[in-house]
Amino acid sequence: MSDKMGIKNKYLIAIGIIIISSLLLLPTILTEYMTIVVTRALILSIVAMSFDILFGYAGIGGIGHVAFFAIGGYTTALMVTRLQASFWATLIFSVFLSVAAAAAAGLLILRATGIYLLMISLAISSCVWGLVFRWVSLTGGDSGISGLVRPNLVMFWDITGTNGYYYFVLIFFFISMILMLALVHSPYGKSLIGIRDSESRMRVLGYNVWLHQYLALIISAAFAGLAGNLYVFFNKFICPDYANLGMAFDFVLMVIIGGPGTLLGAILGAFIVVLLKEVLSIYFGRWLMILGIAYILTAFYARKGILGLWLDYYSGRKITGTSSPVHSEGVKNGGSP
């Protein structure tokens, strides 16, 4: 088992190096439009990785993660338009309010499991959507909040342009990825995996299962709030679509396609979903149906996602000398179907 894990880690490290090198060079070879698309994918990758901490590592299935993303975004938009706040002030408050919302929501979400957990998380995200849609005097309702301007943080680095903001987002992407990788490989991260695989066993061993899952929810919400902040400055606009079910299912689809329980898989899934949307929306009027079909096919035939299947295939081949995949346990509590 240790040999298999070692081989998987080597592959993940190699993939990580390739990703970092490619991302640093992309703006020099891509058009401005494609740089914008990749910037969007990087921001949504942060949300996908944070959701994977819940879904793939802690085994908490739900579709309410979009609420924390929207809270971070609306906090930023309101502080900029109403208070003319600085970027760093909006960043701090976006993360703080997303964490506060997760701390309150966690008291309800983690009281249930399975389908009931999904229903509660759906109710919470629907409440956030309803609030930003109906509170017209504060949030602008369906029209949203526009007119946001990207801040010029330093004299020698202009982030108001496409390439400048790309590298600005890339820094936060790398920091978030490193922090989340450190988290899932820490003793706390290992305990989350243990809870995902068998809650009863971890309780017998003396672990506080509820507290571990509660902290995972709060940590993931912090990164979702950060991504919401970056996304608002990226689009220079926000509307209730940031909190609707379509966005919520996008995050689920990103993790499932890429591979639950592999943060790099969440990144891969985010890029695939964003690129598919950009390409399909140009050539097909019913591109949402194609995304739905991709979700169904992944759920039936690639339950561990693209990266999970690839890692299992090559680690199994390396160990046994055959192409038989190495099976692992699934996700509990509404996790990967």
Backbone hydrogen bonds, N-H to C=O, Kabsch-Sander energy under -0.5 kcal/mol:
donor,donor_aa,acceptor,acceptor_aa,energy
5,M,1,M,-2.3
6,G,2,S,-2.4
7,I,3,D,-2.3
8,K,4,K,-2.3
9,N,5,M,-2.6
10,K,6,G,-2.0
11,Y,7,I,-2.2
12,L,8,K,-2.5
13,I,9,N,-2.5
14,A,10,K,-2.3
15,I,11,Y,-2.7
16,G,12,L,-2.5
17,I,13,I,-2.3
18,I,14,A,-2.0
19,I,15,I,-2.5
20,I,16,G,-2.5
21,S,17,I,-2.4
22,S,18,I,-2.4
23,L,19,I,-2.6
24,L,20,I,-1.8
25,L,21,S,-1.1
26,L,22,S,-1.5
28,T,25,L,-1.4
29,I,25,L,-0.6
29,I,26,L,-1.8
30,L,26,L,-2.0
35,T,31,T,-2.0
36,I,32,E,-1.9
37,V,33,Y,-2.0
38,V,34,M,-2.5
39,T,35,T,-2.2
40,R,36,I,-2.1
41,A,37,V,-2.1
42,L,38,V,-2.4
43,I,39,T,-2.0
44,L,40,R,-2.4
45,S,41,A,-1.7
46,I,42,L,-1.2
46,I,43,I,-0.6
47,V,43,I,-1.1
48,A,44,L,-2.5
49,M,45,S,-2.8
50,S,46,I,-2.1
51,F,47,V,-2.5
52,D,48,A,-2.1
53,I,49,M,-1.4
54,L,50,S,-0.9
55,F,51,F,-3.1
56,G,52,D,-1.7
57,Y,52,D,-1.6
58,A,53,I,-1.9
60,I,54,L,-3.3
61,G,59,G,-0.8
61,G,333,N,-2.3
67,A,64,G,-1.5
68,F,64,G,-0.5
68,F,65,H,-0.7
69,F,65,H,-1.3
70,A,66,V,-2.4
71,I,67,A,-2.3
72,G,68,F,-2.0
73,G,69,F,-1.9
74,Y,70,A,-3.0
75,T,71,I,-2.2
76,T,72,G,-1.7
77,A,73,G,-2.4
78,L,74,Y,-2.6
79,M,75,T,-2.1
80,V,76,T,-2.1
81,T,77,A,-2.4
82,R,78,L,-2.5
83,L,78,L,-0.6
83,L,79,M,-1.0
84,Q,80,V,-0.7
85,A,79,M,-2.1
90,T,86,S,-2.2
91,L,87,F,-2.5
92,I,88,W,-2.2
93,F,89,A,-2.3
94,S,90,T,-2.4
95,V,91,L,-2.1
96,F,92,I,-2.5
97,L,93,F,-2.8
98,S,94,S,-1.7
99,V,95,V,-2.3
100,A,96,F,-2.5
101,A,97,L,-2.4
102,A,98,S,-2.1
103,A,99,V,-2.6
104,A,100,A,-1.8
105,A,101,A,-3.0
106,G,102,A,-2.8
107,L,103,A,-0.6
107,L,104,A,-0.7
108,L,105,A,-1.5
109,I,105,A,-3.0
110,L,106,G,-1.8
111,R,108,L,-1.3
112,A,109,I,-1.5
116,Y,113,T,-1.3
117,L,113,T,-0.8
118,L,114,G,-1.8
119,M,115,I,-2.1
120,I,116,Y,-2.2
121,S,117,L,-2.5
122,L,118,L,-2.2
123,A,119,M,-2.2
124,I,120,I,-2.2
125,S,121,S,-2.2
126,S,122,L,-2.3
127,C,123,A,-2.0
128,V,124,I,-2.0
129,W,125,S,-2.3
130,G,126,S,-2.8
131,L,127,C,-2.2
132,V,128,V,-2.2
133,F,129,W,-1.9
134,R,130,G,-2.4
135,W,131,L,-2.2
136,V,134,R,-2.3
138,L,135,W,-0.9
139,T,135,W,-2.9
140,G,136,V,-1.7
141,G,135,W,-0.5
143,S,140,G,-1.4
144,G,141,G,-0.9
145,I,238,I,-2.7
147,G,236,K,-0.6
148,L,236,K,-1.1
153,L,151,P,-0.9
154,V,157,W,-0.8
157,W,154,V,-1.0
159,I,157,W,-0.8
165,Y,161,G,-2.0
166,Y,162,T,-1.9
167,Y,163,N,-2.1
168,F,164,G,-1.6
169,V,165,Y,-2.8
170,L,166,Y,-2.4
171,I,167,Y,-1.7
172,F,168,F,-1.4
173,F,169,V,-2.6
174,F,170,L,-2.6
175,I,171,I,-2.5
176,S,172,F,-2.7
177,M,173,F,-2.6
178,I,174,F,-2.6
179,L,175,I,-2.5
180,M,176,S,-2.5
181,L,177,M,-2.5
182,A,178,I,-2.5
183,L,179,L,-1.9
184,V,180,M,-2.4
185,H,181,L,-1.5
186,S,183,L,-1.1
189,G,183,L,-0.9
190,K,186,S,-2.3
191,S,187,P,-2.0
192,L,188,Y,-1.8
193,I,189,G,-1.8
194,G,190,K,-2.0
195,I,191,S,-2.3
196,R,192,L,-2.5
197,D,193,I,-2.2
198,S,194,G,-2.4
202,M,198,S,-1.7
203,R,199,E,-2.3
204,V,200,S,-2.1
205,L,201,R,-1.7
206,G,203,R,-1.3
207,Y,202,M,-2.5
209,V,207,Y,-1.3
212,H,208,N,-2.1
213,Q,209,V,-2.3
214,Y,210,W,-2.5
215,L,211,L,-2.5
216,A,212,H,-1.9
217,L,213,Q,-2.1
218,I,214,Y,-2.0
219,I,215,L,-2.7
220,S,216,A,-2.4
221,A,217,L,-1.9
222,A,218,I,-1.7
223,F,219,I,-1.5
224,A,220,S,-1.9
225,G,221,A,-2.6
226,L,222,A,-1.9
227,A,223,F,-2.3
228,G,224,A,-2.2
229,N,225,G,-1.9
230,L,226,L,-2.1
231,Y,227,A,-2.5
232,V,228,G,-1.8
233,F,229,N,-1.6
234,F,230,L,-1.6
235,N,231,Y,-2.6
236,K,232,V,-2.5
237,F,232,V,-0.7
238,I,145,I,-1.9
242,Y,239,C,-2.2
243,A,240,P,-2.2
244,N,241,D,-0.8
248,A,244,N,-1.7
249,F,245,L,-2.9
250,D,246,G,-1.4
251,F,247,M,-1.6
252,V,248,A,-1.6
253,L,249,F,-2.8
254,M,250,D,-2.5
255,V,251,F,-1.7
256,I,252,V,-2.4
257,I,253,L,-2.7
258,G,254,M,-2.0
259,G,255,V,-2.9
262,T,259,G,-1.2
265,G,262,T,-0.9
266,A,262,T,-1.5
267,I,263,L,-1.7
268,L,264,L,-2.4
269,G,265,G,-2.9
270,A,266,A,-2.2
271,F,267,I,-2.3
272,I,268,L,-2.4
273,V,269,G,-2.6
274,V,270,A,-2.4
275,L,271,F,-2.5
276,L,272,I,-2.6
277,K,273,V,-2.4
278,E,274,V,-2.2
279,V,275,L,-2.5
280,L,276,L,-3.2
281,S,277,K,-2.1
282,I,279,V,-0.8
283,Y,279,V,-1.4
284,F,280,L,-3.2
287,W,284,F,-0.6
289,M,286,R,-0.8
290,I,286,R,-0.9
291,L,287,W,-1.8
292,G,288,L,-2.1
293,I,289,M,-2.2
294,A,290,I,-2.2
295,Y,291,L,-2.1
296,I,292,G,-2.2
297,L,293,I,-2.7
298,T,294,A,-2.1
299,A,295,Y,-2.3
300,F,296,I,-1.9
301,Y,297,L,-2.9
302,A,298,T,-1.9
305,G,302,A,-2.1
306,I,257,I,-3.3
307,L,258,G,-2.4
308,G,258,G,-0.6
308,G,304,K,-0.9
309,L,305,G,-2.2
310,W,306,I,-2.2
311,L,307,L,-2.7
312,D,308,G,-2.2
313,Y,309,L,-2.4
314,Y,310,W,-2.3
315,S,311,L,-2.5
316,G,312,D,-2.2
317,R,313,Y,-2.1
318,K,314,Y,-2.1
319,I,315,S,-2.1
320,T,316,G,-2.6
321,G,317,R,-1.7
322,T,316,G,-0.6
327,H,325,P,-0.6
